[in-house]
Amino acid sequence: MFSSFNLLAEVNRIFSKISRPSVFAWNAIFSAYTTCGESYKVIRLYHEMRNARVEPDAHVSVTVLKACAMTAALAEGEWTHAQVLEYGLEANVFVSSALINMYSKCGQLIRAHMIFEKSMQPSLITWNALIAGYVDHGHGEQALTLFSIMIDCGLEPDKRTFLSSLKACSRMSALKIGEQIHSHIIKHGLDLTMTIGNSLIDMYSKCGSLQNAWLVFDKLPQPDVVSWSAMISGYTHHGLSQDALQLFRDMMQNGVLPNTVTFICVIKACAKIAAFEEGKEVHSYLYECGLEVDLSLGIALVDMYAKCKSLPDAVAMLTPSFMQSSVTWNALVGGYTECGHGDEALQLFQQMLHQGVIPDQVTFACILKACTRLEQCMSIHARIIDGNELDSHTGTILIDLYAKFGNTEMAKWVFDRLPNKNVVTWSTLIAGYVQNGLEHEAFDLFKQMKQVGVEPNQVTFLGIMEACASMAAVAHGKMIQAIIVENGLESNASIASALLDMYAKCGALEEAHILFNRLPSRDAVVWTTLVGGHAHHSDYQGALRYFKGMLQTGLAPDEVTLLCLLSACSHAALLDEGCLIFKSMPEIYGIFPEVEHYDCLLDLFSFAGKFDVSEDLLETIPFECNVVGWKILLGACRRHGNAGLGKRCFEQVIQHEPVNASGFALMSSTYVHTGLLEEAENLEGVRRHANAWKIPAKACIEVNNKIHSFTVGDMTHPLSDRIRGKLKSLTTSLMEEGYAPQFDSIPSVLSTEHKRGVLCGHSERLAIAFGLLSTPEGATLRISKNFRMCNDCHIAVKLISKVEKREIMIADTYCVHYCRDGVCSCRD
């Protein structure tokens, strides 16, 4: 009676009057303290009992072992176990179960299993203790194996068995086994009990079977707050936040008061869809329900406000107690980063360190995303590895950042030191190499990945196909396609679109058409890719044909589709058609032009020499800092010899990008083209002073399934001497065809002979010469270049195609050039 009312003081008073307490009296006071959650005092009192030379019985041993389990007091539990053995109590089923439970709770599962195996005939209680131990320590598979063995042994599971087994299924997302256990539960008539029903709802929700979860929920006679919370949690976890919020409203209408767990689930639902107003209402209702904002709720609220981009509300939640948790800081730092306030996020990180809060891997993942400069990234990296081992997630973020900052050496350094590399890690470095023009390294890494048994995923294939496209490597592309087919991914919309794009950029439109016709279904992205492919080949009619085909299937174009069609007009210099498409965007398709659409229109007007319209367009479009647009107009000024307007364009470019090397090159070429050689020389001095250096031009050619790369003036190739000799003889042949070198892009201070040598050393010419030496007569040459071809090379390549009777395809950053019999497909 005293224990029931927690009258510990009265129990102690009565107990103290007993001169020589028996084991029964000791057990009574142990039970009282256990009921009140005073497990530490139970252990202390047990020592007093043994000092009084009172022998323990099974009841006392069970109570003390339970106290050891609740406090994870392994040493005390081992001592109690020794007492059990001393007094021969280990055969008692309740004692052995208590021992298994104690060792399980203390993380000693092997010892727990040894006791289980020593049991002559393990009872249901013993089985339950061991199954629960495995589940609690994340060994769900072993727990479910034990459950299966237990059934095979003919033991009937009870409520506790089912609860532990369902928890194992939840943690493992083992839906099939969960369904089998559900069948056992129905046979035992336990499916309508509240605790079992709630566990079933939780299991089905976490396994992604919301329909089954709802069926269980619907059958419960009167769902309680746990039932509702489990359903709300399931919908939130699977991205159905609006449904979760509706369930919360239904719950309140049914008169069920939410608890802390419910509110955490609902606040998470608001966070996922950035539902600020609903989140504020839930926050207010929380107080109406008389609940205090504990650490878990506080973290959820900070995260919700941060994801809703209401940073003042997030900061307002920071109380001294909340600020001691790294999870709170993580939510706040992540929120500032997501809102684009990287500097503030970094300041918060410093404040967190100043307050003595130790960052975890989540903190580092959040703060790395706030880094906008290489030195910031390196500083955080140094802190991460200071006494810590990088995990694969944080390491992958570092690899991605270093690659984005152009430091692929550090990206590889991090990659090499990661103990565990998953497919995401490999894919990130492959993408980083491609992004930095290191396609050879990307291919090598892809091969290594396959050799160590890591299977590529969709992201891997997207990265490596971009490498194929960058190098016009059709043979490599076909090899990648074969692997994609082996993996059953060819029909994946993103993969199919990337394959089409790769073949188009490699100049292999016929391969793209074959693949397109073979696809079982074609979405808007696939159609758009072919529209863009034909645009890149300066084939307006082909682009228009696929655009119309897309419309006929009932698919609506988006802004990317229309950009591709405008680009086709731009490449084909079809001003009237381009204007009509631009006008149709808001009027017919309800799409308002972005800066890229305006740039296509600008290119059309500029190419036609309509400079007044072009300049007016640039100055009136609703976008600021359009450097690309000013460079388009500057390029047209070079073509049309308008140095005055060109200078104004150049000033706009360097105002926003002072070290824009291509801007300097275009302006210099404009000066030379218009005979202003002194201005060109002065500009060269300005460029050097500004440290505006171009990335070296690179051209690639694929011969016999091997990719050969050439940079400007490259002398490293094994066939360098023969390549130079071939270029020399080619120049002689071209001169006979009337070729006159164009020196616009070369500093005027150089001699004529030196200028000719520079032109011959351009990367695409080296690749062409190598291709002519290494392929059979009449074979098509496919070459890629990482910049737009200069005017002189364009003229020369057309003539080479005529002299050598070859079809030469060069894919540069502007378009795919097909040169045959002295004519280029771009019509320039």
C-alpha positions in Angstrom: 0.0 0.0 0.0 2.8 2.4 1.0 4.6 1.7 -2.3 1.5 2.4 -4.3 1.2 5.9 -2.8 5.0 6.5 -3.1 5.1 7.2 0.6 8.8 6.5 0.8 9.4 8.5 3.9 6.7 6.4 5.7 8.2 3.2 4.3 11.6 4.1 5.5 10.2 5.0 9.0 8.5 1.7 9.4 11.5 -0.2 7.9 13.9 1.5 10.4 11.9 0.1 13.3 12.4 -3.5 12.2 15.4 -4.7 14.3 16.4 -7.5 11.9 14.6 -7.1 8.6 14.0 -10.3 6.7 14.5 -10.8 3.0 10.8 -10.1 2.5 11.1 -6.7 4.3 14.1 -5.8 2.2 12.2 -6.8 -1.0 9.3 -4.6 0.0 11.5 -1.5 0.4 13.3 -2.4 -2.9 9.9 -2.5 -4.7 8.9 0.8 -3.2 12.0 2.6 -4.5 11.8 0.8 -7.9 8.2 2.0 -8.3 9.3 5.6 -7.6 12.1 5.3 -10.1 14.9 5.4 -7.5 17.0 2.7 -9.0 20.3 4.0 -7.7 19.0 3.8 -4.1 17.8 0.2 -4.7 21.4 -0.8 -5.6 22.8 1.1 -2.5 20.2 -0.6 -0.2 21.1 -4.0 -1.7 24.7 -3.5 -0.5 23.3 -2.7 3.0 21.3 -5.9 2.9 24.3 -8.0 2.0 26.4 -6.3 4.7 23.6 -7.3 7.1 24.3 -10.9 5.9 20.7 -11.4 4.6 20.7 -13.9 1.8 18.9 -12.8 -1.4 16.1 -14.7 -2.9 14.8 -14.8 -6.5 12.4 -11.8 -5.9 15.2 -9.6 -4.5 17.6 -10.6 -7.3 15.0 -9.8 -10.0 14.3 -6.3 -8.5 18.0 -5.4 -8.1 18.9 -6.7 -11.6 16.0 -4.5 -12.9 17.5 -1.5 -11.1 20.9 -2.2 -12.7 19.3 -2.5 -16.1 17.5 0.9 -15.7 20.7 2.6 -14.7 23.0 0.7 -17.1 25.1 -0.2 -14.0 27.1 -3.0 -15.5 29.6 -3.5 -12.7 26.8 -3.7 -10.1 24.9 -6.1 -12.4 27.9 -8.3 -12.7 28.3 -8.4 -8.9 24.6 -9.2 -8.5 25.0 -12.0 -11.1 27.8 -13.4 -9.0 25.4 -13.5 -6.0 22.8 -15.2 -8.1 25.3 -18.0 -9.0 26.5 -18.2 -5.4 23.0 -18.9 -4.1 21.9 -21.1 -7.0 19.2 -18.8 -8.3 20.2 -18.9 -12.0 17.7 -21.7 -12.9 14.8 -19.4 -11.9 13.1 -18.3 -15.1 12.5 -14.8 -13.8 16.1 -14.4 -12.6 17.5 -15.6 -15.9 15.2 -13.3 -17.8 16.3 -10.4 -15.5 19.9 -11.2 -16.2 19.4 -11.3 -19.9 17.5 -7.9 -19.7 20.3 -6.4 -17.6 23.1 -7.4 -19.9 21.1 -6.4 -22.9 20.4 -2.9 -21.5 24.1 -2.6 -20.7 25.0 -3.5 -24.3 26.4 -6.9 -23.4 24.4 -8.9 -26.0 26.9 -11.8 -26.3 26.7 -12.4 -22.5 22.9 -12.1 -22.6 22.8 -14.7 -25.4 25.1 -17.0 -23.4 22.7 -17.0 -20.4 19.9 -17.6 -22.8 21.6 -20.6 -24.3 22.4 -22.0 -20.8 18.7 -22.1 -20.0 17.5 -25.7 -20.1 14.1 -24.7 -21.4 13.8 -21.0 -22.1 10.5 -19.6 -21.2 8.5 -17.0 -23.1 9.8 -14.4 -20.6 13.4 -15.4 -21.4 12.8 -15.2 -25.2 11.1 -11.8 -24.8 14.1 -10.4 -22.8 16.6 -11.4 -25.4 14.5 -10.3 -28.4 13.9 -6.9 -26.8 17.7 -6.6 -26.1 18.6 -7.2 -29.7 15.9 -4.7 -30.9 17.0 -2.0 -28.4 20.6 -2.1 -29.6 19.7 -2.0 -33.3 20.2 -5.7 -34.2 16.7 -6.1 -35.7 17.7 -8.9 -38.0 18.9 -11.1 -35.1 15.8 -10.2 -33.2 13.5 -11.3 -36.0 15.6 -14.5 -36.5 15.0 -15.3 -32.8 11.3 -14.6 -33.2 11.1 -17.1 -36.1 13.1 -19.8 -34.1 10.8 -19.2 -31.1 7.7 -19.8 -33.3 9.3 -23.0 -34.7 10.0 -24.2 -31.2 6.2 -24.1 -30.6 6.1 -21.2 -28.2 3.2 -18.9 -28.5 4.3 -15.2 -28.6 2.6 -12.7 -26.3 2.0 -9.0 -26.5 5.5 -8.1 -25.5 7.0 -10.4 -28.2 4.9 -8.8 -30.9 5.8 -5.3 -29.7 9.5 -6.0 -29.9 9.3 -7.7 -33.2 7.2 -4.9 -34.8 9.7 -2.4 -33.5 12.5 -4.4 -35.3 10.5 -4.3 -38.5 10.0 -0.6 -38.2 13.7 0.1 -37.8 14.6 -2.2 -40.7 11.7 -1.2 -43.0 11.0 -4.9 -43.2 7.5 -4.7 -44.6 7.1 -8.4 -45.7 8.1 -9.7 -42.2 5.9 -7.1 -40.6 2.9 -8.3 -42.6 3.6 -11.9 -41.5 3.8 -10.8 -37.8 0.5 -8.9 -38.3 -1.1 -12.2 -39.4 0.1 -13.9 -36.2 -1.3 -11.0 -34.2 -4.7 -11.4 -35.9 -4.7 -15.1 -35.1 -4.0 -14.3 -31.4 -6.8 -11.7 -31.4 -4.6 -8.9 -30.4 -4.9 -6.6 -33.4 -7.5 -4.3 -31.8 -5.6 -3.7 -28.6 -4.3 -0.1 -28.4 -0.6 -0.8 -27.9 -0.4 -3.5 -30.6 -2.5 -1.4 -33.0 -0.3 1.7 -32.4 2.9 -0.4 -33.1 1.3 -1.8 -36.3 0.5 1.8 -37.4 4.1 2.8 -36.6 5.6 -0.2 -38.5 3.5 0.2 -41.6 4.1 4.0 -41.7 7.9 3.6 -41.4 7.9 0.9 -44.0 6.1 3.2 -46.4 2.8 1.3 -46.4 0.5 4.2 -45.4 -2.6 2.4 -46.8 -2.1 -0.5 -44.4 -1.3 1.9 -41.6 -4.6 3.7 -42.2 -6.5 0.3 -42.3 -5.2 -0.5 -38.8 -5.9 3.0 -37.6 -9.5 2.8 -39.0 -10.2 -0.5 -37.2 -9.1 0.8 -33.7 -12.3 1.3 -31.6 -11.0 4.6 -30.2 -7.6 5.8 -31.5 -5.6 7.6 -28.8 -3.0 10.3 -29.1 -0.3 7.8 -29.9 -2.3 6.4 -32.8 -2.9 9.8 -34.2 0.7 10.8 -33.7 2.0 7.7 -35.5 -0.2 8.4 -38.5 0.8 12.1 -38.6 4.5 11.0 -38.3 4.1 8.5 -41.2 2.6 11.1 -43.5 5.2 13.7 -42.6 8.1 11.2 -43.1 6.9 10.3 -46.6 6.5 13.9 -47.8 2.7 14.1 -47.4 2.8 17.2 -45.2 -0.6 18.6 -46.2 -2.2 15.2 -45.4 -0.4 15.2 -42.0 -1.7 18.7 -41.2 -5.2 17.6 -42.1 -4.9 14.6 -39.8 -3.9 17.0 -37.0 -7.1 19.0 -37.6 -9.2 15.8 -37.6 -7.5 14.7 -34.4 -8.5 18.0 -32.7 -12.0 17.8 -34.0 -12.2 14.3 -32.5 -11.4 15.7 -29.1 -8.0 14.1 -28.8 -5.4 16.4 -27.1 -2.0 16.4 -28.8 1.1 15.7 -26.8 4.7 16.7 -27.3 5.4 13.9 -29.9 2.3 15.1 -31.9 3.5 18.7 -32.0 7.0 17.7 -33.0 5.6 15.7 -36.0 3.2 18.5 -37.0 6.0 21.1 -36.7 8.2 18.9 -38.9 5.3 18.7 -41.5 5.2 22.6 -41.6 9.0 22.8 -41.9 9.0 20.4 -44.9 6.6 22.6 -47.0 7.7 25.9 -45.4 4.1 26.4 -44.1 4.9 29.5 -42.0 1.3 30.5 -41.1 0.3 27.0 -40.1 3.6 26.7 -38.1 2.8 29.8 -36.2 -0.7 28.6 -35.4 0.7 25.2 -34.2 3.2 27.1 -32.1 0.5 29.1 -30.4 -1.8 26.1 -29.9 1.1 24.3 -28.2 0.9 26.9 -25.4 -2.9 26.7 -25.2 -2.5 23.0 -24.5 -0.4 23.8 -21.5 2.8 22.3 -22.9 6.2 23.7 -22.2 8.7 24.0 -25.0 11.4 21.4 -24.1 14.6 20.8 -26.0 13.0 18.5 -28.6 10.1 21.0 -29.3 12.5 23.9 -29.3 14.8 22.3 -31.9 11.8 21.5 -34.1 10.5 25.1 -33.9 13.9 26.6 -34.7 14.2 24.2 -37.7 10.7 25.1 -38.8 11.2 28.8 -38.6 14.6 28.6 -40.3 13.1 26.5 -43.2 10.3 29.0 -43.5 13.0 31.7 -43.8 11.7 33.5 -40.8 15.1 33.8 -39.2 14.1 36.4 -36.5 11.5 33.9 -35.2 14.1 31.1 -35.2 16.6 33.3 -33.3 13.8 34.2 -30.8 13.5 30.5 -29.8 17.1 30.5 -28.5 17.1 30.2 -24.8 20.2 29.5 -22.7 19.3 25.8 -22.4 18.6 25.3 -26.1 21.9 27.0 -27.0 23.8 24.1 -25.3 22.6 21.7 -27.9 24.4 21.3 -31.2 21.1 20.3 -32.9 19.6 23.8 -32.2 22.7 25.5 -33.7 22.6 23.1 -36.7 19.0 24.1 -37.5 19.8 27.8 -37.2 23.1 27.6 -39.2 21.3 25.5 -41.8 18.5 28.0 -42.0 20.8 31.0 -42.6 22.7 29.0 -45.2 19.4 28.1 -47.1 18.4 31.7 -47.0 21.7 32.7 -48.7 23.2 34.4 -45.6 26.4 32.5 -45.6 28.5 35.1 -43.7 25.9 35.2 -40.9 25.9 31.4 -40.8 29.7 31.4 -40.4 29.4 34.0 -37.6 26.8 31.8 -35.8 29.2 28.9 -36.1 31.9 31.0 -34.4 29.4 32.0 -31.7 28.5 28.3 -31.2 32.2 27.5 -30.7 32.7 30.4 -28.3 29.8 29.1 -26.2 31.6 25.8 -25.8 29.2 23.7 -27.9 31.0 21.0 -29.8 30.1 20.8 -33.5 29.1 17.4 -34.9 29.1 16.0 -38.4 25.7 17.6 -39.1 27.1 21.0 -38.0 30.0 20.7 -40.4 27.8 19.6 -43.3 25.6 22.7 -42.7 28.5 25.2 -42.3 30.4 23.9 -45.3 27.4 24.8 -47.5 27.7 28.4 -46.3 31.3 28.7 -47.6 31.6 31.0 -50.6 35.4 31.2 -50.8 38.1 28.6 -50.9 39.8 29.9 -47.7 36.6 29.5 -45.7 36.3 25.9 -46.9 39.9 25.2 -46.0 39.5 26.7 -42.5 36.4 24.6 -41.8 38.2 21.5 -43.2 41.1 22.1 -40.8 38.7 22.2 -37.9 36.9 19.0 -39.0 40.0 16.9 -39.2 41.5 18.3 -36.0 41.3 15.0 -34.0 38.3 13.7 -36.0 37.9 11.2 -38.8 35.9 12.4 -41.8 32.7 10.5 -42.4 31.6 9.9 -46.0 28.8 12.5 -46.0 31.0 15.4 -44.8 33.8 14.3 -47.0 31.6 14.2 -50.0 30.5 17.8 -49.3 34.2 18.9 -49.0 35.0 17.1 -52.4 32.1 18.9 -54.0 33.2 22.3 -52.6 36.8 22.0 -53.5 35.8 21.0 -57.1 33.5 24.0 -57.3 36.3 26.3 -56.2 38.5 24.7 -58.9 40.9 23.0 -56.5 40.6 19.4 -57.7 43.9 18.5 -56.1 42.4 19.1 -52.6 39.2 17.3 -53.7 41.3 14.2 -54.6 43.2 14.6 -51.4 40.0 14.3 -49.4 38.7 11.5 -51.5 41.9 9.4 -51.0 41.7 9.7 -47.2 38.0 8.8 -46.8 37.9 5.4 -45.1 34.5 4.5 -46.6 33.6 5.7 -50.1 30.1 5.2 -51.3 28.7 5.7 -54.8 27.8 9.3 -54.0 31.5 10.0 -53.1 32.7 8.6 -56.3 30.1 10.4 -58.4 30.9 13.7 -56.8 34.5 13.6 -57.7 33.7 12.4 -61.2 31.4 15.4 -61.6 34.0 17.7 -60.1 36.6 16.6 -62.6 34.2 17.1 -65.5 33.2 20.5 -64.2 36.9 21.5 -64.2 37.6 20.2 -67.7 39.5 17.1 -66.4 37.6 14.6 -68.4 40.5 12.1 -68.7 40.7 12.0 -64.9 36.9 11.5 -64.7 37.1 8.5 -67.1 40.0 7.0 -65.0 38.0 7.4 -61.8 35.0 5.8 -63.4 37.1 2.7 -64.3 38.5 2.5 -60.8 35.0 2.7 -59.4 33.9 -0.3 -61.5 37.1 -2.2 -60.6 36.5 -1.9 -56.8 32.9 -3.1 -57.2 31.0 0.1 -56.6 28.0 0.1 -58.9 27.4 3.5 -60.7 24.0 5.2 -60.1 22.0 7.7 -62.1 24.2 10.6 -60.9 27.4 8.8 -61.9 26.1 8.2 -65.4 25.0 11.8 -65.8 28.5 13.0 -64.9 30.4 10.6 -67.1 28.1 11.2 -70.0 28.9 14.9 -69.7 32.5 14.0 -70.0 31.8 12.1 -73.2 29.9 15.1 -74.5 32.7 17.5 -73.6 35.3 15.5 -75.6 33.0 14.4 -78.5 33.9 10.9 -77.5 31.2 8.9 -79.3 32.9 5.5 -78.8 33.2 6.1 -75.1 29.6 7.3 -75.0 28.4 4.0 -76.6 30.4 2.0 -74.0 28.7 4.0 -71.2 25.3 3.4 -72.9 26.0 -0.4 -72.9 26.6 -0.3 -69.1 23.5 1.8 -68.7 21.5 -0.9 -70.6 23.1 -3.6 -68.4 21.9 -1.7 -65.3 18.3 -1.4 -66.8 18.4 2.4 -66.7 18.1 3.3 -70.4 14.4 4.1 -70.1 15.0 6.4 -67.1 13.9 9.9 -68.3 17.0 11.7 -66.9 19.4 9.1 -68.3 17.6 9.0 -71.7 17.7 12.7 -72.0 21.4 12.8 -71.0 22.2 10.2 -73.6 20.4 12.2 -76.3 22.2 15.3 -75.3 25.6 13.5 -75.3 25.1 12.1 -78.8 23.9 15.5 -80.1 26.9 17.4 -78.6 29.2 14.7 -80.0 27.8 15.5 -83.5 26.1 12.1 -83.7 22.5 13.2 -84.3 21.7 10.0 -86.1 22.5 8.0 -82.9 20.3 10.4 -80.9 17.4 9.7 -83.4 17.8 5.9 -83.1 17.7 6.1 -79.3 14.8 8.6 -79.3 12.7 6.2 -81.6 13.5 3.3 -79.3 12.3 4.9 -76.1 9.0 3.4 -74.8 7.8 6.8 -73.5 9.0 10.4 -74.1 8.4 13.2 -71.7 8.8 16.9 -72.3 12.5 16.8 -71.2 13.3 14.2 -73.9 11.6 16.2 -76.6 13.3 19.4 -75.5 16.7 17.7 -75.6 16.3 16.9 -79.3 15.0 20.4 -80.0 18.2 21.7 -78.3 20.3 19.1 -80.1 19.2 20.3 -83.5 19.6 24.0 -82.4 23.2 23.2 -81.4 23.7 21.9 -84.9 22.3 25.1 -86.4 19.4 23.1 -87.8 16.3 25.3 -87.2 14.0 23.1 -89.4 15.0 20.0 -87.4 14.4 21.8 -84.1 11.1 23.1 -85.3 10.1 19.6 -86.4 10.7 18.1 -83.0 9.0 21.1 -81.3 5.9 20.5 -83.4 6.0 16.8 -82.7 6.1 17.5 -79.0 3.0 19.8 -79.2 1.2 17.1 -81.2 1.7 14.6 -78.4 -0.1 17.0 -76.0 3.0 18.0 -74.1 3.4 21.7 -73.2 6.7 23.4 -73.8 8.5 25.0 -70.8 11.0 27.9 -70.7 13.8 25.5 -71.6 12.1 24.2 -74.7 11.4 27.7 -75.9 15.0 28.8 -75.2 16.2 25.9 -77.4 13.9 27.0 -80.2 15.1 30.6 -79.9 18.7 29.3 -79.9 17.9 27.5 -83.2 16.7 30.8 -84.6 19.8 32.6 -83.3 22.2 30.0 -84.8 20.4 30.2 -88.2 20.1 34.0 -88.0 16.3 33.9 -88.4 15.4 37.2 -86.9 11.7 37.3 -87.9 11.1 33.7 -86.6 12.9 34.5 -83.4 10.8 37.6 -82.7 7.6 35.6 -83.3 8.7 32.9 -80.9 9.7 35.5 -78.3 6.4 37.2 -78.6 4.5 33.9 -78.3 6.0 33.0 -75.0 3.7 35.0 -72.7 0.8 35.3 -75.2 0.5 31.6 -76.2 2.4 29.6 -73.6 2.0 31.8 -70.5 5.8 31.9 -70.0 7.6 35.1 -69.2 11.1 35.4 -70.8 14.1 35.1 -68.6 17.5 36.7 -69.2 18.6 33.8 -71.4 15.7 34.3 -73.8 16.5 38.0 -74.0 20.1 37.1 -74.8 19.0 35.0 -77.8 16.9 37.8 -79.1 19.8 40.2 -78.6 22.1 37.8 -80.5 19.6 37.9 -83.4 19.5 41.7 -83.5 23.2 42.1 -83.1 24.1 39.6 -85.8 21.8 41.6 -88.1 23.7 44.8 -87.3 20.7 46.4 -85.6 22.9 48.0 -82.9 20.4 50.7 -81.7 17.7 48.1 -81.0 20.3 45.8 -79.4 21.7 48.5 -77.0 18.1 49.6 -76.1 17.2 46.0 -75.4 20.2 45.6 -73.1 19.5 48.7 -71.2 15.7 48.1 -70.7 15.4 44.4 -70.0 14.3 43.7 -66.4 17.5 42.0 -65.3 20.6 43.6 -63.8 24.2 42.8 -64.5 23.7 40.9 -67.8 27.4 40.4 -68.6 26.6 37.7 -71.2 24.4 40.1 -73.1 27.1 42.8 -73.3 29.6 40.2 -74.5 27.1 39.1 -77.2 26.9 42.7 -78.4 30.6 43.1 -78.1 31.1 40.1 -80.4 28.8 41.6 -82.9 30.7 44.8 -82.8 33.9 42.9 -83.7 32.1 41.2 -86.6 30.6 44.5 -87.9 33.7 46.7 -87.1 31.9 49.0 -84.6 34.7 49.8 -82.2 32.9 52.7 -80.5 29.9 50.7 -79.3 32.3 47.8 -78.7 34.2 49.9 -76.2 31.0 50.8 -74.3 30.1 47.1 -74.2 33.6 46.2 -72.9 33.3 48.8 -70.1 30.1 47.2 -69.0 31.7 43.8 -68.9 34.8 44.7 -66.9 32.7 46.9 -64.5 31.0 43.7 -63.3 33.8 41.2 -64.0 37.2 43.0 -64.0 39.2 39.9 -64.8 36.9 38.6 -67.6 39.5 37.3 -70.1 37.1 36.7 -72.9 35.9 40.3 -72.7 39.5 41.5 -73.2 40.0 39.1 -76.1 36.8 40.3 -77.9 37.7 44.0 -77.4 41.3 43.4 -78.6 40.0 41.5 -81.7 37.6 44.4 -82.4 40.4 47.0 -82.3 42.6 44.9 -84.6 39.7 44.2 -86.9 39.1 48.0 -87.3 42.8 48.8 -87.6 43.2 50.4 -84.2 46.4 48.5 -83.4 47.7 51.0 -80.8 44.5 50.7 -78.8 44.9 46.9 -79.0 48.5 47.0 -77.7 47.4 49.3 -74.8 44.5 47.0 -74.0 47.0 44.1 -73.8 48.9 46.0 -71.1 45.6 46.6 -69.2 44.8 42.9 -69.4 48.1 41.9 -68.0 47.9 44.4 -65.2 44.4 43.1 -64.3 45.7 39.6 -64.3 42.9 38.5 -66.6 44.3 35.2 -68.0 42.3 32.8 -70.1 41.9 29.2 -69.3 44.1 27.3 -71.9 42.1 26.2 -74.9 41.8 22.5 -75.3 40.7 20.3 -78.2 40.1 16.5 -78.1 39.8 13.8 -80.7 38.9 10.2 -80.3 40.9 7.7 -82.4 40.7 3.9 -82.0 38.7 4.3 -78.8 41.4 6.5 -77.2 41.0 10.2 -76.5 43.8 12.5 -77.4 43.9 16.1 -76.0 45.8 19.1 -77.3 46.3 22.5 -75.8 47.6 25.7 -77.5 51.1 25.2 -78.7 51.2 21.6 -77.4 54.5 19.8 -78.0 54.0 16.9 -75.6 52.2 14.5 -77.9 54.4 11.5 -79.1 53.6 12.5 -82.8 54.4 16.2 -82.2 57.0 16.5 -85.0 54.8 14.8 -87.5 51.8 16.9 -86.5 53.9 20.1 -87.0 55.0 18.9 -90.3 51.5 18.1 -91.4 50.3 21.6 -90.3 53.1 23.2 -92.3 52.2 21.3 -95.5 48.5 22.1 -94.8 49.2 25.8 -94.6 50.9 25.7 -97.9 47.9 23.9 -99.5 45.5 26.4 -97.9 47.5 29.4 -99.2 47.1 27.9 -102.7 43.3 27.9 -102.1 43.4 31.6 -101.3 43.7 31.3 -97.5 44.7 34.6 -95.8 45.4 34.3 -92.1 43.2 36.4 -89.8 45.4 37.9 -87.0 42.6 39.6 -85.1 43.1 37.5 -81.9 46.9 37.8 -81.8 48.8 40.8 -80.2 50.0 43.1 -83.0 53.5 43.4 -81.6 54.4 39.9 -82.9 55.9 39.4 -86.4 53.8 38.0 -89.2 55.7 34.7 -89.2 55.3 34.4 -85.4 51.6 35.1 -85.8 51.2 32.3 -88.4 53.0 30.0 -86.0 50.6 30.9 -83.2 47.6 30.2 -85.4 49.0 26.8 -86.4 49.4 26.0 -82.8 45.7 26.4 -82.0 44.4 23.3 -80.3 41.8 22.3 -82.9 44.4 22.5 -85.7 46.7 20.2 -83.7 43.8 17.8 -83.2 42.9 17.9 -86.9 46.5 17.3 -88.0 46.7 14.3 -85.7 43.4 13.0 -86.9 44.5 13.2 -90.6 47.7 11.3 -89.7 45.9 8.6 -87.6 42.7 7.8 -89.5 42.0 6.2 -92.9 41.5 8.5 -95.9 37.9 9.8 -96.1 37.2 9.1 -92.4 35.2 11.8 -90.6 37.1 13.7 -87.9 35.2 14.5 -84.7 36.8 17.1 -82.5 35.7 19.0 -79.4 36.9 22.4 -78.2 36.3 24.0 -74.8 36.0 27.5 -76.3 34.5 29.0 -79.4 36.6 28.6 -82.5 38.4 31.8 -83.6 37.6 33.3 -87.0 40.9 32.2 -88.6 40.5 28.6 -87.5 36.9 28.5 -88.8 38.1 29.6 -92.2 41.1 27.2 -92.1 39.0 24.2 -91.1 36.5 24.8 -93.9 39.4 24.9 -96.4 41.1 21.8 -94.8 37.8 19.8 -95.4 38.0 20.8 -99.1 41.8 20.1 -99.5 41.8 16.8 -97.6 38.4 15.7 -98.9 37.3 15.0 -95.3 34.2 15.8 -93.3 35.4 17.6 -90.2 33.1 18.1 -87.2 34.1 20.5 -84.5 31.9 20.9 -81.4 32.8 24.1 -79.7 30.9 26.1 -77.0 28.8 27.9 -79.6 27.6 25.1 -81.9 28.5 21.9 -83.8 30.3 22.8 -87.0 30.1 20.4 -89.9 32.7 21.3 -92.5 32.5 19.6 -95.9 33.9 20.7 -99.3 34.8 24.1 -97.9 31.4 24.9 -96.4 30.4 24.9 -92.7 26.9 24.0 -91.5 26.8 27.1 -89.3 26.7 29.2 -92.6 29.2 31.7 -91.1 
